[in-house]
Amino acid sequence: MTRPLQVHAALVELLAGLPPELAAMLVSMTVARPGPVEARLGLYWLLDPKPDLRLAAATALLSRTEAGTLAPEIGALLPTLRKWLPDDNTRAALDGVIRQRMRSGTTRAAPPAPTIHRAAASLPDGAGAQSLIAAVRIGSRRGVAMAMLKQGHGVKDAFVIPCASATEQKQMLARILDEIETFDVSPDMLAAMLARGLGEGLALDLMPAPGMLDLAEMLGSDTLAPAPGDTGAILDAIGAADALAGLSAARRSALVKASADWMGRFDQADSWFEDTGVLRAAIARARTDKGRETAVWKHLATRRDWWARHFAVSAAVLKSAAGVDPTLWLSFAAVAQALVDGRSLRRIPIMDEIVAMTLDAAAARDRDAPPTFRSGTRDEIGPLLAQAGISSAYLQGYLMALVIAPLEPSPQDWLGSLLGGIEFPGEGVIDRLMGFIMMHANQANDDAGDPKIVAGALAALNEDGLKQWAAGFDDLVTATRGSWPPRLLCPDDKRVLRDIRQIAKGAEGDTLRTVLPAWVARRRDLRR
């Protein structure tokens, strides 16, 4: 059964190519219809990044309220949703909806309180993305709630996976937690992290993901008001300032030095390195290893505040985590505070580790770069692919889709689409190219069964690389449509495929970095 959030995502994709005025008119017409699904779509559109679409949805909801066609359970969510909106015309229109409901005396029975059976959170990765997961029951409904918070964006993604039974819920949760290092946290801490994500987004004038509405319903909307999400606010909320103030200077310094051990203790730390276009250019300009290292240190000096918040978020997770050495959260808090206070980056061991990781990642990119053209040797393969617009990341995505397609595609379908734009410079080159591609296809088939390998490959891609990977994946699906019959795809499969297509078109894909490894392994196991 298609869920309203999936309908909304499909409509967003459809509206993206329309002129703004027409898109707003269609939103208004859709939400004004009297059905319950249309009203729910209106709530999702209240969180759209485009102000015109938000205002169109709010105006249509007001019309429905005046006409008495807005269900009480929908209207009851509006006060919570209002807190997530900037002070603009949409919020003013929404205030009119809320006032109209109050005047009409429309109410609903209080919903049952949610029961959170288990809550977990990851440490943020190198891009600042953090996963939150909870197994929730409210009345007879069960589900696994998931959210992705990302520094500089707020709530990047959120959704609820419905579960038909307690057994299904446990199995679903186990699969998700098996693919990423997480720590069990209290329900209060989970709510606090979501509130800080909402607060960060609001401060940046960025809307939370529409699925946040579904989480609010499952987790209890009253607990999800935006809260300050800066480094100081996070440290204050977990009592770090008082805890550190009660320690001697030597003890605080020892806690900072203990950050030398973090890389070996946490899986997520493997992604704690810097990778931006500006930094890549600076590293490329350097002539010596010393020069490259200096370039990274200079770049990190501009990222002091970013890493301070990163470690403050980590401290909050570890303080609430069950069964974790309490000195760990204090160590993260001490490093965050040291960064805020201006301590020399070179006197903070974890920053030295981040420099080393960044240089290692840069060296790995250089090793994987397409080789220079020398006719008659295997070094011609890289330029051949590059001339056809086929990057290494594109080829990875294309072949990954090939090896997990529900039905095996015919060679003429997938090879014809891949090689159609290549002009071969001489005899024998096509044979060498075929050997190269088949070698990588076999490797993709082996890698697809191991979520850790897939996760590592995705983590090594920057934002543009992930876009190219998604483009390759989506192009294979398009070229071999008959190998992806709807009857062999469950709703979550269709959602992932749709999200991959959105990333190929430019949407951010941090959530999929978490979801894809397990999904790829499952699809490989199901292949016929």
Secondary structure, DSSP 8 states (H G I E B T S, - for coil): ---HHHHHHHHHHHHTTS-HHHHHHHHHHHHHSSSHHHHHHHHHHTT-SSHHHHHHHHHHHHHHHHHT-S-HHHHTTHHHHHTTS-SSHHHHHHHHHHHHHHHHT---------EEEEEEE----TTSEEEEEEEEEETTEEEEEEEEEETTTEEEEEEEEEESSHHHHHHHHHHHHHTS--EE--HHHHHHHHHHHHHHHHHTT----TTHHHHHHHH-GGG------SHHHHHHHTTHHHHHHTS-HHHHHHHHHGGGGHHHH-GGGGG-----HHHHHHHHH--SHHHHHHHHHHHHHTTHHHHHHHHHHHHHHHHH-TT--HHHHHHHHHHHHHHHHT--GGGSHHHHHHHHHHHHHHHHHHHHS-----TTSGGGHHHHHHHTT--HHHHHHHHHHHHH-SS---HHHHHHHHHTT----STTHHHHHHHHHHHHHHHHHHHHT-HHHHHHHHHT--HHHHHHHHHHHHHHHHHTGGGS-GGG--HHHHHHHHHHHHHHTT---HHHHHHHHHHHHHHHHH--
